[in-house]
Amino acid sequence: MAVEAVSRRYGRAVALNGISLTLDAGEILAVLGDSGCGKSTLLRLIAGLDEPDAGEIRIDGHPVAGRGRSVPPEARGVGLMFQDYALFPHLTVLANVRFGLRRLDRAEGRRVALERLAEVGLADKAECYPGTLSGGEAQRVALARALAPRPRVLLLDEPFSNLDAGTRDRVRADTVLVLRQAGASAILVTHDAAEAVEVADRIALMRRGRLLQCGTAETLYRSPESPAAARALGAIVEISGHAVGGGIETPLGSLPRPSRIGEGAVRVCLRPEAIRIGPVGEGRPSRVLRRTFAGSNLRLELAVEGLDRSLLVTLPADAEPTDIVGISLVADRTLVFGDRARADDA
Ligand SMILES: Nc1ncnc2c1ncn2[C@@H]1O[C@H](COP(=O)(O)OP(=O)(O)OP(=O)(O)O)[C@@H](O)[C@H]1O
């Protein structure tokens, strides 16, 4: 599937602004972004529930939307699964799954529906009604129904958000297993970075209707193209710096200047592994303002000499820092962005 330069406005609000994405066969792509960034709009356009103002959408190489073409939703081969599952309460589990197989005759529809229920481990619930299922079971029935006709692309809109934290992890793992076994190509919308990392082959980061970056979790974590992309996968500390000659001066010490970075103001983003905490005398002297025990970690709030705000860092729980520590940077783990990053962030 391919989305090419797709835009959608609602009045003056730009919900999607020139989005381009591809989805390979059998791939799971997570679309990750904050509320209102356009994730659901993107899914609605792919499903055919709404039309793009510009750009084109192709499924299996065939244009389905854009350039004056609009293939109706039922003819696109796209399956949809929403966060509320939308199971029909007055139909049995089996009848719910058969709903997605209306084109098959009665006996064949029943046979395939039972097969799909077995795939999600719920064959024994076929005659139950949705009201009697747990949240996790209802989610699996919805998955069986969405996958029943073997759609070319399955679209999942925040499918785990209604589950409690304990159930969510298990249901998420089960869902990925079912998708992999079915060889399904799927797009999963989420605002939870950990979920995107766990579930997806690639992650498309969206912000304010634009695609920030698309890549594997590892690429996005190690080589984000902007501070906004860096922020999307886990907490970072941001400091400003100044590039001059071969180096960059920052309040936490100097760094070598990467060749792609011009001279002048820069922004340095630090993941936890980019900050080294050592004894006094190694790096910038920093006073521990607060220590918080957090299970396997110890969190420190530090006042660093030369930094205008406190710095939050995490240490292993068995660390025993003194009241004054030394802070330095691990140069090859720092993420440095040039001045253009300011415009991207606006
Ligand atoms: N039918 C509509 N009419 C007017 N504005 C809309 C419509 N649908 C979406 N929008 C606007 O477009 C933007 C993107 O909305 P969208 O629902 O796609 O975001 P989202 O990322 O899915 O958010 P959430 O995570 O909260 O569901 C928002 O500013 C929203 O208010």
PDBQT file of the ligand as one rigid body, heavy atoms in Angstrom, charges set to zero:
ROOT
HETATM    1  N1  LIG A 401     -14.625  15.826  10.543  1.00  0.00    +0.000 N 
HETATM    2  C1  LIG A 401     -13.828  16.784  10.995  1.00  0.00    +0.000 A 
HETATM    3  N2  LIG A 401     -14.183  18.076  10.955  1.00  0.00    +0.000 NA
HETATM    4  C2  LIG A 401     -13.372  19.051  11.401  1.00  0.00    +0.000 A 
HETATM    5  N3  LIG A 401     -12.144  18.852  11.912  1.00  0.00    +0.000 NA
HETATM    6  C3  LIG A 401     -11.712  17.579  11.985  1.00  0.00    +0.000 A 
HETATM    7  C4  LIG A 401     -12.524  16.487  11.535  1.00  0.00    +0.000 A 
HETATM    8  N4  LIG A 401     -11.807  15.340  11.726  1.00  0.00    +0.000 NA
HETATM    9  C5  LIG A 401     -10.649  15.717  12.276  1.00  0.00    +0.000 A 
HETATM   10  N5  LIG A 401     -10.576  17.048  12.415  1.00  0.00    +0.000 N 
HETATM   11  C6  LIG A 401      -9.422  17.811  12.943  1.00  0.00    +0.000 C 
HETATM   12  O1  LIG A 401      -8.266  17.347  12.298  1.00  0.00    +0.000 OA
HETATM   13  C7  LIG A 401      -7.182  17.184  13.202  1.00  0.00    +0.000 C 
HETATM   14  C8  LIG A 401      -6.695  15.744  13.215  1.00  0.00    +0.000 C 
HETATM   15  O2  LIG A 401      -7.687  14.907  13.800  1.00  0.00    +0.000 OA
HETATM   16  P1  LIG A 401      -7.506  13.344  13.999  1.00  0.00    +0.000 P 
HETATM   17  O3  LIG A 401      -8.776  12.813  14.609  1.00  0.00    +0.000 OA
HETATM   18  O4  LIG A 401      -7.076  12.729  12.738  1.00  0.00    +0.000 OA
HETATM   19  O5  LIG A 401      -6.330  13.282  15.059  1.00  0.00    +0.000 OA
HETATM   20  P2  LIG A 401      -5.769  12.046  15.889  1.00  0.00    +0.000 P 
HETATM   21  O6  LIG A 401      -4.299  12.127  15.790  1.00  0.00    +0.000 OA
HETATM   22  O7  LIG A 401      -6.428  10.788  15.463  1.00  0.00    +0.000 OA
HETATM   23  O8  LIG A 401      -6.219  12.396  17.372  1.00  0.00    +0.000 OA
HETATM   24  P3  LIG A 401      -6.675  11.413  18.570  1.00  0.00    +0.000 P 
HETATM   25  O9  LIG A 401      -5.445  10.653  18.983  1.00  0.00    +0.000 OA
HETATM   26  O10 LIG A 401      -7.138  12.373  19.634  1.00  0.00    +0.000 OA
HETATM   27  O11 LIG A 401      -7.771  10.538  18.046  1.00  0.00    +0.000 OA
HETATM   28  C9  LIG A 401      -7.702  17.658  14.549  1.00  0.00    +0.000 C 
HETATM   29  O12 LIG A 401      -7.320  19.001  14.703  1.00  0.00    +0.000 OA
HETATM   30  C10 LIG A 401      -9.200  17.543  14.424  1.00  0.00    +0.000 C 
HETATM   31  O13 LIG A 401      -9.830  18.483  15.241  1.00  0.00    +0.000 OA
ENDROOT
TORSDOF 0
